[in-house]
């Protein structure tokens, strides 16, 4: 299908060049009479009729016929081949009449839908038209000749064209020597953007892509946000009661490294250990250490075994000695006094 479309466009382009440059096109008229539509765009697509028929290009044929690009014999054949409806056929013929493209005999010999459906009726109608034309040939031959001559002299006088851009439609106006003109709209071409410049986004930097139209230079930019790091755990060191631990994370894209610290754990208390035994009048010492690392967590004093302090015991001893000494002295005094009394009595 694509090849057919390309071929159709090519044939239309060639026919268009023939129209613009004034190269004559040929068409066949009833009664096998060949008329040269020279120096006119009337009938300039006649040579492409078979392709329009093969590809059922009905809409294109209809629009071209309204503009006089197909001569009446081909329009008649299109009605028979089903390329146009009877209503479209009538509109085309009226248009060709108004512009002055048809000869008098062509104006009289107009095909109807009944002639397409019934060949015998068409032949009868053609015979009647032939008789009518014959009866009027004497009076109309000079008018028909002058009309044909006038059409043959129609040429392209000038062409004005405004080229289309990517955003604005253009136009083409063709002026003919008979005072008529034809204006065609040229669609906007639309932008044809191509990648001109770009930078990929990274973990920390945004990226972009800049596109430029190859026709008009218009540009636009698509921005891409920074990707952010994609950290993966690559190393772990457990924390202890004497040292903090950590976890190491590395970005899979750029290699960026970060560490997450793990606080030291608490000590695990063990049993108490006596470091110094307590004496009668001296204190002892005991310690509690960590089961894991052996660090000393607590130290406590072990009381002396004697409930009284040494100073108290000494005081009591001194006091007791003083009491005994006093008693001895007192006894001695009493004995001495008693001896004196006994001496006196004697």
Protein Blocks (a to p, Z undefined) as FASTA:
>chain_A
ZZmmmmmmmmmmmmmmmmmnopacddddehhiacddehiaehklmmmmmmmmmnopmklm
mmmmmnopacfklmmmmmmnopacfklmmmmmmmmmmnopacfklmmmccdfklmmmmml
mmmmmmmmmmmmmmmmmmmmmmmmmmmmmmmmpccfbdcdddddfklccddddddfkopa
cddddddebiadddfbdcdddfkbccddddddfklopacddddddebiadddfbdcdddf
kbccddddddfklopacddddddddddddddddfbdcdfkbccddddddfklopafbdcd
dddfblbdfklmmmmmmmmmmmmmmmmmmmmmmmmmmmmmmmmmZZ
